[in-house]
């Protein structure tokens, strides 16, 4: 017996899809905060208190795999909204690798991010 997967009705799927899109946008904002938050703190010093924990989380994620609550939230919305889950590789691999930077740079990107973040911190110290 073949069972068909039910696709949710559009009216019931839309709120979940909105959650998925919102989580994806929040995730993108988080990545931007990790990379560029130090520069934004030059203009708005209070941003430093958002940038610091985001940077620590981003660095910790490079050292060991961490479960990402935003990825989990996006997957929750995607599945209930009738969309496929993100691949196991996660948000960055799916949305950024091969789009924002070449896939061949994957192993170098933590160092590129570090090269962007360190001057922002140097600028903060000099200010």
C-alpha positions as CSV (number, residue, x, y, z in Angstrom):
1,X,0.0,0.0,0.0
2,X,1.4,3.4,-1.0
3,X,0.8,6.3,1.4
4,X,1.0,9.8,0.1
5,X,2.5,12.6,2.0
6,X,-0.1,15.3,2.7
7,X,0.8,18.8,1.8
8,X,-0.7,21.2,4.3
9,X,-3.4,23.6,3.0
10,X,-2.0,26.9,2.0
11,X,-3.9,28.7,4.8
12,X,-2.5,26.5,7.4
13,X,1.0,26.3,5.9
14,X,1.6,30.1,5.6
15,X,2.2,30.9,9.3
16,X,4.8,28.1,9.5
17,X,6.4,29.3,6.3
18,X,6.5,32.8,7.8
19,X,8.3,31.4,10.9
20,X,10.8,29.6,8.6
21,X,11.5,32.7,6.6
22,X,11.7,34.8,9.8
23,X,14.2,32.4,11.3
24,X,16.3,32.4,8.1
25,X,16.4,36.2,8.1
26,X,17.3,36.2,11.9
27,X,20.0,33.8,11.1
28,X,21.4,36.0,8.3
29,X,21.3,39.0,10.7
30,X,23.2,36.9,13.3
31,X,25.9,36.0,10.7
32,X,26.2,39.7,9.8
33,X,26.5,40.6,13.4
34,X,29.3,38.1,14.0
35,X,31.3,39.4,11.0
36,X,30.5,43.1,11.0
37,X,29.4,43.8,14.6
38,X,32.7,45.3,15.6
39,X,32.5,47.9,12.9
40,X,28.9,48.7,13.8
41,X,30.1,49.2,17.4
42,X,32.3,52.1,16.2
43,X,29.1,54.0,15.5
44,X,26.8,52.4,18.2
45,X,29.0,51.2,21.1
46,X,26.1,49.3,22.7
47,X,26.2,46.9,19.8
48,X,29.4,45.5,21.3
49,X,27.3,43.7,23.9
50,X,25.5,41.9,21.2
51,X,28.6,41.3,19.1
52,X,30.6,39.7,21.9
53,X,28.3,36.7,22.6
54,X,27.6,36.3,18.9
55,X,31.3,36.2,18.1
56,X,31.9,33.7,21.0
57,X,29.1,31.5,19.7
58,X,30.4,31.7,16.1
59,X,33.9,30.8,17.2
60,X,32.7,28.0,19.3
61,X,30.8,26.6,16.3
62,X,34.1,26.5,14.4
63,X,35.8,24.4,17.2
64,X,33.0,21.9,17.7
65,X,29.6,21.3,16.1
66,X,26.9,23.1,18.1
67,X,23.1,22.7,17.7
68,X,21.8,26.0,16.3
69,X,18.4,27.1,17.7
70,X,17.7,29.2,14.6
71,X,18.3,26.3,12.3
72,X,16.0,24.2,14.5
73,X,13.3,26.9,14.4
74,X,13.6,27.2,10.6
75,X,13.4,23.5,10.1
76,X,10.3,23.3,12.4
77,X,8.6,26.0,10.3
78,X,9.7,24.5,7.0
79,X,8.4,21.0,7.8
80,X,5.1,22.2,9.2
81,X,4.8,24.6,6.2
82,X,5.2,21.8,3.7
83,X,8.8,22.6,2.7
84,X,11.9,20.4,2.9
85,X,14.2,20.6,5.9
86,X,17.6,22.3,5.5
87,X,20.3,19.8,4.8
88,X,22.3,18.5,7.7
89,X,25.2,20.8,6.8
90,X,23.1,23.7,8.0
91,X,22.2,27.3,7.2
92,X,25.7,28.6,6.1
93,X,26.3,25.7,3.8
94,X,22.8,25.9,2.3
95,X,22.4,29.7,1.9
96,X,25.9,31.2,1.8
97,X,28.5,28.7,0.5
98,X,28.6,28.9,-3.2
99,X,26.4,32.0,-3.2
100,X,28.2,34.6,-1.1
101,X,31.6,33.0,-1.4
102,X,32.9,30.1,-3.6
103,X,32.5,26.6,-2.2
104,X,36.2,26.1,-2.7
105,X,36.8,28.7,0.1
106,X,34.8,26.7,2.7
107,X,37.9,25.7,4.7
108,X,39.4,29.3,4.5
109,X,36.3,31.2,5.5
110,X,36.9,31.1,9.3
111,X,40.2,32.8,8.6
112,X,38.6,35.3,6.2
113,X,36.0,36.2,8.9
114,X,38.8,36.5,11.5
115,X,40.7,38.9,9.1
116,X,37.5,41.0,8.9
117,X,36.8,40.9,12.6
118,X,40.3,41.7,14.0
119,X,40.6,45.1,12.4
120,X,37.2,46.1,13.8
121,X,38.4,45.2,17.3
122,X,41.7,47.1,16.7
123,X,39.6,50.1,15.7
124,X,37.6,49.8,18.9
125,X,40.7,49.7,21.1
126,X,42.1,52.7,19.3
127,X,38.9,54.7,19.7
